[in-house]
Amino acid sequence: MKIYDDKHIKNVVFVGAHNSGKTTLAETMLFEAGLINRRGSIEAKNTVSDYHEIEHEKGNSVFATPLHTEWRNYKINIIDTPGLDDYIGEIISSIRVADTVVTVLNAQQGVEVGTEIIWNYIDKYHKPTLFVVNQIDHPSANFENSFKTVKSLVGNNAVKIQYPIIVDGAQCIIDVLKMKMYKFSPEGGKPQKLEIPEDQKETAAELHNELVEKAAENDEGLMELFFDKGTLNEDEMRKGIKAGMLNYDLFPVFCMSAINDMGSGRLMGFIDNVAPAASELNPEQSVEGKEIAPKKDAPAALFVFKTVHQPNLGQITFFNVKRGEVKANDKLVNSRNGETEVLNQLFIMDGKERQPVSKLTVGDIGATLKLKFTDTNDTLASPDSQINIKPIQYPPARIRRAVSAVNTKDEEKLSDALKKIHGQDPTAVISYSKESRQLILECQGELHLSTIDWILNNIYGVEAKFENPKISFRETIQRSSASNYRHKKQSGGSGQFGEVHMKIEPWYEGMQEPEGFNIRGKEEIDLPWGGKLVFYNCIVGGVIDQRYLPSIMKGILEVMEEGPLTGSYIRDVRVMVYDGKMHSVDSNDISFKIAGAHAFKEAFLNANPKLLEPTLELTVKVPEDVVGNVMTELQTRRAIIQGIDSANNYQILKCIAPEAELFGFSTDLRSLTKGRATFKTSFSSYQPVPNNVQNELVNKKELVK
């Protein structure tokens, strides 16, 4: 395979809402370039991009798929991404390594909810972006409306490169950069290149002049030329458009029909000649804050952006060459763990097809097999030049489920499979809760969860069940209480004896020291599960020997690990041990541990115990026209709305909500808003549950442990 230099490699990612036509566009570009002999289709389940069995079953893209095409001495690496935001991890990682983002729109809908969600990440990375209004030959297509939605999204820096018209019943595209009209046959393919019709010349000239002005604005030299000549030639316009894309100040808009092969060649030509290459972007930043200049003659550095596990091949690692060149059998060091990896084979991947190559240069995208110590987000670099490229930041999970194997014999197999799934998809987060003794899976939504379940069943042969995780409640007290307990046991020989008198009170930060006690010592314990135990030694006269106080505290802590109400952890209590008795022969550590535990439990139950529940900070971004419905839904979930902000046509609701009430919220919110709302959560605090909820939990014994 031909080796291209960094100036002739362009990396583009296709993003867009579900059914916008990204996979069809990728298929058409490969066909136009002659890399495939016939175009596959989604319906026939034979596209290069959507090759996974689950994608055939669901009828849509699930994974981001790297491909490549070659057009007029340029290599274009394409990453075709899913359109559903449950798979946002695939989309974000692809945007991260792209030089240009191609946002594909359905001409019937324009910018959709999925486009808006993805745009937030494009905007975060400030990647050069162009828009393609696809399906212009559909009876319900509306290019002008689609263009208006683009302007609503990105502002007045959206500029038409093309617009569609019908001439003599034929689909045509007028290109205002080249000032030509392309006329297509019903079969598409190579168009006739014609002069712009008389009735379109005025419109085309206006758009051409607008494009000239936009191009000139982004380069001082071009601006001077524009003032001198009043216009720019095509090469000068290309230079200005590229500068505008690099400055994130110009967003070209194209039109086409991918399914009927109309306009793909022109788009590829623009990517070749105008879209920026990796060497023209701002340099990558290392974790240490150093620039990683994309130079061919520098020590090699690769960034791993995707990992795939295939049963017949093992691990496939996809990387972007950020610096230098990499050759087959090179040895590189993983900056995260210091392990040396040997790149025994190098490939260009086109879906499931692998094309071996001898080397890859800076800017290129490739893959290798069976790395032992490398995961997504890792940096591989030459041994004498260690760097650590900034990792991809993935969004937090939106749903949590406890997962277990239906057959208990498969628990270890399930754990191993989930680790591999996380390695392939970092937005699927796996953890083990010691408190609830559950394996917890966090992911992006119900569709994401169903995909994980499919992979477990069909790839790893594990049948799993998913349940709502147990809620980690806490117990505390609301008033003071005193108690005493005598532990006495005699069964021949040495017996057991210990008597403890104590008072307990609710603890809060900054409270005054207890009154009426002769405080001899104080110990503050930060509890592993949050909150504190403050233990006071108030013994006078030696009624209990000092050496038994740690045993009393140990007994108290054992009760606090399994509270009397629901078996949940106890927090925020202070204890004053002020009296007791001991026996010169029968007293020992175990006696005082038992006495301390019983005395504490009795005092706790008499101190108006209260159950606390975890609450979350919940931020919901909602379109203005459905905010009332969402607020009603939040109120049914005991959420307290603390503030409302506005952003464009959205309302941002800031709430505090009980974790127990948010199960199923992701699905209900999507249903209420037709997928137009988003939300995020973070832990807030533990708050008292309502009395009726507490009584229900205590009665039902819904124990955490």
HUQUI-V489899 format. One record per residue. N is the residue number from 0. PHI is phi in whole degrees, -180 to 180 (none if undefined). OMEGA is omega in whole degrees, 0 to 359 (* if undefined). Layout:
n=N phi=PHI omega=OMEGA
n=N phi=PHI omega=OMEGA
//
This chain:
n=0 phi=none omega=181
n=1 phi=-63 omega=176
n=2 phi=-97 omega=182
n=3 phi=-101 omega=175
n=4 phi=-84 omega=188
n=5 phi=-64 omega=180
n=6 phi=-76 omega=183
n=7 phi=-115 omega=174
n=8 phi=-119 omega=177
n=9 phi=-122 omega=178
n=10 phi=-107 omega=179
n=11 phi=-123 omega=175
n=12 phi=-119 omega=177
n=13 phi=-93 omega=177
n=14 phi=-126 omega=179
n=15 phi=156 omega=182
n=16 phi=-67 omega=177
n=17 phi=-56 omega=178
n=18 phi=71 omega=176
n=19 phi=-82 omega=174
n=20 phi=105 omega=183
n=21 phi=-65 omega=182
n=22 phi=-65 omega=178
n=23 phi=-65 omega=178
n=24 phi=-63 omega=178
n=25 phi=-61 omega=180
n=26 phi=-61 omega=181
n=27 phi=-66 omega=180
n=28 phi=-67 omega=176
n=29 phi=-66 omega=179
n=30 phi=-68 omega=181
n=31 phi=-60 omega=181
n=32 phi=-82 omega=179
n=33 phi=82 omega=180
n=34 phi=-79 omega=172
n=35 phi=-129 omega=185
n=36 phi=-87 omega=178
n=37 phi=-146 omega=182
n=38 phi=-85 omega=173
n=39 phi=-84 omega=179
n=40 phi=-141 omega=178
n=41 phi=-61 omega=184
n=42 phi=-65 omega=180
n=43 phi=-83 omega=177
n=44 phi=59 omega=183
n=45 phi=-135 omega=175
n=46 phi=-78 omega=178
n=47 phi=-64 omega=187
n=48 phi=-76 omega=183
n=49 phi=-87 omega=185
n=50 phi=-108 omega=181
n=51 phi=-73 omega=180
n=52 phi=-59 omega=181
n=53 phi=-66 omega=177
n=54 phi=-70 omega=175
n=55 phi=-66 omega=182
n=56 phi=-70 omega=183
n=57 phi=-87 omega=179
n=58 phi=77 omega=176
n=59 phi=-154 omega=180
n=60 phi=-69 omega=176
n=61 phi=-116 omega=182
n=62 phi=-115 omega=170
n=63 phi=-76 omega=186
n=64 phi=-121 omega=175
n=65 phi=-74 omega=177
n=66 phi=-138 omega=171
n=67 phi=-151 omega=172
n=68 phi=-139 omega=180
n=69 phi=-129 omega=186
n=70 phi=-146 omega=175
n=71 phi=53 omega=177
n=72 phi=69 omega=172
n=73 phi=-119 omega=172
n=74 phi=-103 omega=178
n=75 phi=-111 omega=172
n=76 phi=-84 omega=182
n=77 phi=-116 omega=169
n=78 phi=-118 omega=179
n=79 phi=-90 omega=187
n=80 phi=-112 omega=174
n=81 phi=-67 omega=179
n=82 phi=-104 omega=182
n=83 phi=-101 omega=188
n=84 phi=-74 omega=170
n=85 phi=-62 omega=180
n=86 phi=-106 omega=185
n=87 phi=-62 omega=179
n=88 phi=-61 omega=177
n=89 phi=-63 omega=183
n=90 phi=-72 omega=183
n=91 phi=-63 omega=182
n=92 phi=-63 omega=180
n=93 phi=-73 omega=176
n=94 phi=-60 omega=184
n=95 phi=-59 omega=185
n=96 phi=-105 omega=179
n=97 phi=-82 omega=172
n=98 phi=-90 omega=180
n=99 phi=-137 omega=177
n=100 phi=-100 omega=175
n=101 phi=-104 omega=182
n=102 phi=-94 omega=186
n=103 phi=-96 omega=180
n=104 phi=-117 omega=171
n=105 phi=-80 omega=185
n=106 phi=-63 omega=177
n=107 phi=-81 omega=188
n=108 phi=-116 omega=187
n=109 phi=70 omega=179
n=110 phi=-71 omega=180
n=111 phi=-107 omega=180
n=112 phi=-57 omega=180
n=113 phi=-59 omega=178
n=114 phi=-64 omega=181
n=115 phi=-63 omega=180
n=116 phi=-63 omega=180
n=117 phi=-65 omega=181
n=118 phi=-58 omega=179
n=119 phi=-58 omega=180
n=120 phi=-82 omega=173
n=121 phi=-60 omega=182
n=122 phi=-65 omega=179
n=123 phi=-63 omega=182
n=124 phi=-87 omega=180
n=125 phi=53 omega=180
n=126 phi=-85 omega=173
n=127 phi=-52 omega=189
n=128 phi=-137 omega=169
n=129 phi=-127 omega=182
n=130 phi=-115 omega=176
n=131 phi=-123 omega=175
n=132 phi=-86 omega=187
n=133 phi=-96 omega=176
n=134 phi=65 omega=182
n=135 phi=-68 omega=180
n=136 phi=-93 omega=176
n=137 phi=-73 omega=181
n=138 phi=-56 omega=181
n=139 phi=-99 omega=181
n=140 phi=-65 omega=177
n=141 phi=-141 omega=185
n=142 phi=-65 omega=183
n=143 phi=-63 omega=177
n=144 phi=-65 omega=178
n=145 phi=-62 omega=180
n=146 phi=-65 omega=177
n=147 phi=-61 omega=180
n=148 phi=-68 omega=175
n=149 phi=-65 omega=179
n=150 phi=-65 omega=177
n=151 phi=-64 omega=182
n=152 phi=-81 omega=189
n=153 phi=-114 omega=179
n=154 phi=92 omega=185
n=155 phi=-74 omega=178
n=156 phi=-82 omega=170
n=157 phi=-76 omega=184
n=158 phi=-138 omega=181
n=159 phi=-75 omega=167
n=160 phi=-94 omega=183
n=161 phi=-142 omega=167
n=162 phi=-150 omega=185
n=163 phi=-94 omega=170
n=164 phi=-144 omega=174
n=165 phi=-110 omega=178
n=166 phi=-126 omega=180
n=167 phi=54 omega=178
n=168 phi=79 omega=182
n=169 phi=-105 omega=176
n=170 phi=-73 omega=179
n=171 phi=-130 omega=175
n=172 phi=-129 omega=176
n=173 phi=-96 omega=182
n=174 phi=-104 omega=185
n=175 phi=-89 omega=170
n=176 phi=-81 omega=180
n=177 phi=-89 omega=183
n=178 phi=54 omega=176
n=179 phi=-136 omega=174
n=180 phi=-113 omega=177
n=181 phi=-106 omega=182
n=182 phi=-111 omega=187
n=183 phi=-109 omega=170
n=184 phi=-77 omega=179
n=185 phi=-58 omega=179
n=186 phi=-85 omega=181
n=187 phi=73 omega=181
n=188 phi=83 omega=184
n=189 phi=-69 omega=184
n=190 phi=-90 omega=166
n=191 phi=-78 omega=179
n=192 phi=-102 omega=190
n=193 phi=-124 omega=173
n=194 phi=-72 omega=179
n=195 phi=-70 omega=181
n=196 phi=-60 omega=183
n=197 phi=-56 omega=184
n=198 phi=-72 omega=179
n=199 phi=-113 omega=186
n=200 phi=-64 omega=181
n=201 phi=-65 omega=179
n=202 phi=-62 omega=181
n=203 phi=-64 omega=180
n=204 phi=-65 omega=178
n=205 phi=-62 omega=180
n=206 phi=-68 omega=178
n=207 phi=-63 omega=180
n=208 phi=-65 omega=177
n=209 phi=-63 omega=179
n=210 phi=-65 omega=177
n=211 phi=-59 omega=181
n=212 phi=-64 omega=179
n=213 phi=-63 omega=180
n=214 phi=-66 omega=183
n=215 phi=-67 omega=184
n=216 phi=-62 omega=189
n=217 phi=-100 omega=181
n=218 phi=-152 omega=184
n=219 phi=-61 omega=179
n=220 phi=-62 omega=179
n=221 phi=-68 omega=178
n=222 phi=-63 omega=177
n=223 phi=-64 omega=177
n=224 phi=-61 omega=181
n=225 phi=-62 omega=178
n=226 phi=-66 omega=181
n=227 phi=-72 omega=188
n=228 phi=-99 omega=184
n=229 phi=81 omega=179
n=230 phi=-161 omega=175
n=231 phi=-135 omega=175
n=232 phi=-82 omega=187
n=233 phi=-62 omega=180
n=234 phi=-64 omega=179
n=235 phi=-66 omega=178
n=236 phi=-65 omega=178
n=237 phi=-58 omega=180
n=238 phi=-61 omega=180
n=239 phi=-69 omega=179
n=240 phi=-65 omega=178
n=241 phi=-61 omega=179
n=242 phi=-60 omega=179
n=243 phi=-65 omega=178
n=244 phi=-66 omega=178
n=245 phi=-66 omega=179
n=246 phi=-80 omega=183
n=247 phi=63 omega=182
n=248 phi=-118 omega=181
n=249 phi=-148 omega=184
n=250 phi=-127 omega=181
n=251 phi=-65 omega=180
n=252 phi=-122 omega=179
n=253 phi=-111 omega=173
n=254 phi=-138 omega=183
n=255 phi=-171 omega=167
n=256 phi=-127 omega=182
n=257 phi=-67 omega=185
n=258 phi=-67 omega=179
n=259 phi=-108 omega=174
n=260 phi=55 omega=178
n=261 phi=-120 omega=174
n=262 phi=100 omega=183
n=263 phi=-70 omega=180
n=264 phi=-63 omega=179
n=265 phi=-64 omega=178
n=266 phi=-63 omega=179
n=267 phi=-64 omega=177
n=268 phi=-63 omega=178
n=269 phi=-67 omega=178
n=270 phi=-61 omega=179
n=271 phi=-60 omega=193
n=272 phi=-88 omega=189
n=273 phi=-122 omega=184
n=274 phi=-56 omega=184
n=275 phi=-66 omega=170
n=276 phi=-95 omega=182
n=277 phi=-58 omega=183
n=278 phi=-68 omega=181
n=279 phi=-97 omega=179
n=280 phi=-81 omega=174
n=281 phi=-62 omega=182
n=282 phi=-60 omega=173
n=283 phi=-63 omega=177
n=284 phi=-111 omega=175
n=285 phi=-83 omega=177
n=286 phi=-59 omega=181
n=287 phi=-79 omega=177
n=288 phi=91 omega=180
n=289 phi=-95 omega=177
n=290 phi=-78 omega=177
n=291 phi=-113 omega=184
n=292 phi=-69 omega=181
n=293 phi=-79 omega=182
n=294 phi=-108 omega=181
n=295 phi=-69 omega=185
n=296 phi=-91 omega=179
n=297 phi=-93 omega=176
n=298 phi=-58 omega=186
n=299 phi=-66 omega=173
n=300 phi=-147 omega=181
n=301 phi=-117 omega=174
n=302 phi=-115 omega=181
n=303 phi=-86 omega=184
n=304 phi=-110 omega=183
n=305 phi=-159 omega=177
n=306 phi=-133 omega=179
n=307 phi=-128 omega=175
n=308 phi=-106 omega=177
n=309 phi=-118 omega=185
n=310 phi=-54 omega=185
n=311 phi=-87 omega=183
n=312 phi=-118 omega=188
n=313 phi=90 omega=185
n=314 phi=-87 omega=172
n=315 phi=-107 omega=183
n=316 phi=-110 omega=179
n=317 phi=-99 omega=183
n=318 phi=-142 omega=174
n=319 phi=-115 omega=179
n=320 phi=-78 omega=183
n=321 phi=-89 omega=182
n=322 phi=-160 omega=174
n=323 phi=73 omega=177
n=324 phi=-129 omega=177
n=325 phi=-128 omega=181
n=326 phi=-120 omega=176
n=327 phi=-58 omega=180
n=328 phi=77 omega=173
n=329 phi=-64 omega=175
n=330 phi=-108 omega=180
n=331 phi=-125 omega=183
n=332 phi=-107 omega=176
n=333 phi=-78 omega=186
n=334 phi=-70 omega=181
n=335 phi=-76 omega=187
n=336 phi=-123 omega=178
n=337 phi=76 omega=182
n=338 phi=-79 omega=177
n=339 phi=-92 omega=177
n=340 phi=-113 omega=176
n=341 phi=-107 omega=179
n=342 phi=-86 omega=186
n=343 phi=-62 omega=181
n=344 phi=-139 omega=174
n=345 phi=-122 omega=182
n=346 phi=-137 omega=159
n=347 phi=-101 omega=184
n=348 phi=-103 omega=171
n=349 phi=-123 omega=188
n=350 phi=65 omega=180
n=351 phi=-90 omega=181
n=352 phi=-84 omega=180
n=353 phi=-114 omega=176
n=354 phi=-115 omega=180
n=355 phi=-64 omega=174
n=356 phi=-134 omega=181
n=357 phi=-85 omega=179
n=358 phi=-158 omega=176
n=359 phi=-134 omega=184
n=360 phi=-107 omega=183
n=361 phi=-53 omega=180
n=362 phi=96 omega=186
n=363 phi=-83 omega=177
n=364 phi=-120 omega=181
n=365 phi=-148 omega=182
n=366 phi=-148 omega=174
n=367 phi=-144 omega=185
n=368 phi=-116 omega=164
n=369 phi=59 omega=169
n=370 phi=-72 omega=188
n=371 phi=-93 omega=191
n=372 phi=-124 omega=190
n=373 phi=-120 omega=179
n=374 phi=-124 omega=174
n=375 phi=-55 omega=180
n=376 phi=85 omega=179
n=377 phi=-83 omega=174
n=378 phi=-111 omega=173
n=379 phi=-113 omega=185
n=380 phi=-140 omega=176
n=381 phi=-58 omega=184
n=382 phi=-56 omega=183
n=383 phi=-91 omega=183
n=384 phi=-147 omega=184
n=385 phi=-80 omega=174
n=386 phi=-136 omega=180
n=387 phi=-135 omega=183
n=388 phi=-70 omega=182
n=389 phi=-56 omega=183
n=390 phi=-76 omega=174
n=391 phi=-72 omega=176
n=392 phi=-97 omega=182
n=393 phi=-92 omega=180
n=394 phi=-70 omega=177
n=395 phi=-67 omega=180
n=396 phi=-68 omega=178
n=397 phi=-111 omega=176
n=398 phi=-136 omega=179
n=399 phi=-129 omega=176
n=400 phi=-140 omega=169
n=401 phi=-84 omega=184
n=402 phi=-122 omega=178
n=403 phi=-149 omega=179
n=404 phi=-81 omega=176
n=405 phi=-60 omega=175
n=406 phi=-97 omega=185
n=407 phi=-58 omega=178
n=408 phi=-68 omega=183
n=409 phi=-96 omega=184
n=410 phi=-60 omega=180
n=411 phi=-67 omega=177
n=412 phi=-62 omega=178
n=413 phi=-63 omega=181
n=414 phi=-61 omega=179
n=415 phi=-64 omega=180
n=416 phi=-65 omega=180
n=417 phi=-66 omega=176
n=418 phi=-63 omega=178
n=419 phi=-68 omega=178
n=420 phi=-63 omega=177
n=421 phi=-64 omega=178
n=422 phi=-62 omega=179
n=423 phi=-82 omega=185
n=424 phi=-137 omega=183
n=425 phi=-63 omega=177
n=426 phi=-79 omega=171
n=427 phi=-95 omega=189
n=428 phi=-103 omega=183
n=429 phi=-114 omega=176
n=430 phi=-149 omega=177
n=431 phi=-116 omega=178
n=432 phi=-93 omega=177
n=433 phi=-64 omega=183
n=434 phi=-67 omega=182
n=435 phi=-96 omega=183
n=436 phi=56 omega=180
n=437 phi=-129 omega=171
n=438 phi=-86 omega=187
n=439 phi=-110 omega=175
n=440 phi=-111 omega=175
n=441 phi=-114 omega=181
n=442 phi=-150 omega=192
n=443 phi=-91 omega=181
n=444 phi=166 omega=183
n=445 phi=-64 omega=179
n=446 phi=-67 omega=176
n=447 phi=-61 omega=180
n=448 phi=-62 omega=180
n=449 phi=-66 omega=177
n=450 phi=-67 omega=177
n=451 phi=-61 omega=178
n=452 phi=-62 omega=179
n=453 phi=-62 omega=181
n=454 phi=-64 omega=178
n=455 phi=-59 omega=182
n=456 phi=-70 omega=193
n=457 phi=-93 omega=180
n=458 phi=-96 omega=186
n=459 phi=-107 omega=176
n=460 phi=66 omega=180
n=461 phi=-120 omega=174
n=462 phi=-91 omega=185
n=463 phi=-117 omega=172
n=464 phi=-122 omega=184
n=465 phi=-122 omega=181
n=466 phi=-135 omega=172
n=467 phi=-65 omega=179
n=468 phi=-64 omega=174
n=469 phi=-67 omega=180
n=470 phi=-82 omega=182
n=471 phi=-87 omega=178
n=472 phi=-73 omega=173
n=473 phi=-131 omega=177
n=474 phi=-119 omega=176
n=475 phi=-152 omega=181
n=476 phi=-125 omega=183
n=477 phi=-117 omega=177
n=478 phi=-150 omega=181
n=479 phi=-83 omega=180
n=480 phi=-159 omega=178
n=481 phi=-119 omega=178
n=482 phi=-157 omega=172
n=483 phi=-146 omega=181
n=484 phi=-148 omega=176
n=485 phi=-111 omega=175
n=486 phi=-103 omega=183
n=487 phi=-138 omega=182
n=488 phi=-144 omega=181
n=489 phi=-132 omega=182
n=490 phi=-140 omega=182
n=491 phi=86 omega=183
n=492 phi=71 omega=180
n=493 phi=-66 omega=180
n=494 phi=-106 omega=178
n=495 phi=-131 omega=178
n=496 phi=-152 omega=174
n=497 phi=-166 omega=178
n=498 phi=-127 omega=184
n=499 phi=-130 omega=173
n=500 phi=-115 omega=181
n=501 phi=-145 omega=171
n=502 phi=-127 omega=178
n=503 phi=-121 omega=179
n=504 phi=-143 omega=171
n=505 phi=-63 omega=178
n=506 phi=-108 omega=172
n=507 phi=-144 omega=184
n=508 phi=-61 omega=174
n=509 phi=88 omega=181
n=510 phi=-73 omega=181
n=511 phi=-73 omega=178
n=512 phi=-65 omega=181
n=513 phi=-63 omega=180
n=514 phi=-98 omega=176
n=515 phi=86 omega=181
n=516 phi=-126 omega=174
n=517 phi=-93 omega=187
n=518 phi=-77 omega=180
n=519 phi=-101 omega=181
n=520 phi=-169 omega=182
n=521 phi=-143 omega=177
n=522 phi=-134 omega=177
n=523 phi=-103 omega=182
n=524 phi=-116 omega=172
n=525 phi=-78 omega=186
n=526 phi=-74 omega=181
n=527 phi=-59 omega=182
n=528 phi=-97 omega=178
n=529 phi=101 omega=181
n=530 phi=82 omega=184
n=531 phi=-139 omega=161
n=532 phi=-117 omega=175
n=533 phi=-111 omega=188
n=534 phi=-114 omega=181
n=535 phi=-111 omega=170
n=536 phi=-92 omega=181
n=537 phi=-119 omega=182
n=538 phi=-75 omega=175
n=539 phi=-122 omega=175
n=540 phi=76 omega=176
n=541 phi=69 omega=182
n=542 phi=-65 omega=172
n=543 phi=-128 omega=180
n=544 phi=-65 omega=182
n=545 phi=-56 omega=185
n=546 phi=-70 omega=180
n=547 phi=-91 omega=182
n=548 phi=-64 omega=176
n=549 phi=-60 omega=179
n=550 phi=-69 omega=176
n=551 phi=-62 omega=180
n=552 phi=-65 omega=179
n=553 phi=-63 omega=177
n=554 phi=-63 omega=178
n=555 phi=-63 omega=182
n=556 phi=-65 omega=178
n=557 phi=-64 omega=176
n=558 phi=-67 omega=182
n=559 phi=-67 omega=178
n=560 phi=-78 omega=178
n=561 phi=-151 omega=188
n=562 phi=-63 omega=185
n=563 phi=-66 omega=185
n=564 phi=-74 omega=186
n=565 phi=-133 omega=183
n=566 phi=82 omega=181
n=567 phi=-87 omega=178
n=568 phi=-64 omega=175
n=569 phi=-98 omega=180
n=570 phi=-143 omega=170
n=571 phi=59 omega=178
n=572 phi=-133 omega=169
n=573 phi=-119 omega=188
n=574 phi=-126 omega=174
n=575 phi=-112 omega=175
n=576 phi=-91 omega=191
n=577 phi=-120 omega=182
n=578 phi=-160 omega=179
n=579 phi=161 omega=179
n=580 phi=-145 omega=175
n=581 phi=-143 omega=181
n=582 phi=-120 omega=187
n=583 phi=-65 omega=181
n=584 phi=-107 omega=191
n=585 phi=-87 omega=182
n=586 phi=-75 omega=178
n=587 phi=-159 omega=184
n=588 phi=-62 omega=184
n=589 phi=-64 omega=180
n=590 phi=-63 omega=182
n=591 phi=-76 omega=174
n=592 phi=-64 omega=180
n=593 phi=-66 omega=180
n=594 phi=-64 omega=179
n=595 phi=-64 omega=181
n=596 phi=-65 omega=182
n=597 phi=-67 omega=180
n=598 phi=-64 omega=181
n=599 phi=-66 omega=181
n=600 phi=-63 omega=179
n=601 phi=-65 omega=180
n=602 phi=-66 omega=181
n=603 phi=-62 omega=183
n=604 phi=-68 omega=178
n=605 phi=-95 omega=185
n=606 phi=-107 omega=180
n=607 phi=52 omega=184
n=608 phi=-64 omega=183
n=609 phi=-131 omega=176
n=610 phi=-90 omega=178
n=611 phi=-111 omega=179
n=612 phi=-121 omega=177
n=613 phi=-72 omega=175
n=614 phi=-116 omega=184
n=615 phi=-119 omega=167
n=616 phi=-79 omega=185
n=617 phi=-116 omega=177
n=618 phi=-116 omega=183
n=619 phi=-119 omega=177
n=620 phi=-100 omega=192
n=621 phi=-127 omega=172
n=622 phi=-59 omega=186
n=623 phi=-58 omega=187
n=624 phi=-74 omega=179
n=625 phi=-123 omega=185
n=626 phi=-64 omega=180
n=627 phi=-63 omega=180
n=628 phi=-63 omega=181
n=629 phi=-70 omega=178
n=630 phi=-63 omega=177
n=631 phi=-63 omega=178
n=632 phi=-62 omega=180
n=633 phi=-64 omega=181
n=634 phi=-65 omega=178
n=635 phi=-68 omega=180
n=636 phi=-102 omega=178
n=637 phi=59 omega=178
n=638 phi=-82 omega=176
n=639 phi=-109 omega=181
n=640 phi=-81 omega=185
n=641 phi=-103 omega=180
n=642 phi=-176 omega=178
n=643 phi=-134 omega=175
n=644 phi=-115 omega=178
n=645 phi=-114 omega=176
n=646 phi=-149 omega=184
n=647 phi=55 omega=181
n=648 phi=-100 omega=181
n=649 phi=-119 omega=170
n=650 phi=-111 omega=180
n=651 phi=-110 omega=182
n=652 phi=-94 omega=178
n=653 phi=-108 omega=189
n=654 phi=-133 omega=165
n=655 phi=-117 omega=185
n=656 phi=-136 omega=175
n=657 phi=-65 omega=179
n=658 phi=-58 omega=183
n=659 phi=-64 omega=183
n=660 phi=-92 omega=186
n=661 phi=-100 omega=174
n=662 phi=-65 omega=181
n=663 phi=84 omega=182
n=664 phi=-65 omega=181
n=665 phi=-58 omega=181
n=666 phi=-67 omega=181
n=667 phi=-66 omega=179
n=668 phi=-65 omega=179
n=669 phi=-62 omega=180
n=670 phi=-67 omega=182
n=671 phi=-64 omega=188
n=672 phi=-112 omega=183
n=673 phi=55 omega=176
n=674 phi=78 omega=186
n=675 phi=-91 omega=181
n=676 phi=-103 omega=175
n=677 phi=-131 omega=178
n=678 phi=-151 omega=173
n=679 phi=-145 omega=182
n=680 phi=-133 omega=171
n=681 phi=-152 omega=182
n=682 phi=-64 omega=178
n=683 phi=-108 omega=183
n=684 phi=-169 omega=172
n=685 phi=-96 omega=181
n=686 phi=-130 omega=179
n=687 phi=-61 omega=176
n=688 phi=-84 omega=175
n=689 phi=-59 omega=184
n=690 phi=-58 omega=182
n=691 phi=-66 omega=178
n=692 phi=-69 omega=179
n=693 phi=-62 omega=181
n=694 phi=-62 omega=180
n=695 phi=-64 omega=181
n=696 phi=-68 omega=180
n=697 phi=-65 omega=182
n=698 phi=-68 omega=182
n=699 phi=-84 omega=181
n=700 phi=55 omega=176
n=701 phi=-80 omega=188
n=702 phi=-80 omega=172
n=703 phi=-76 omega=185
n=704 phi=-122 omega=*
//
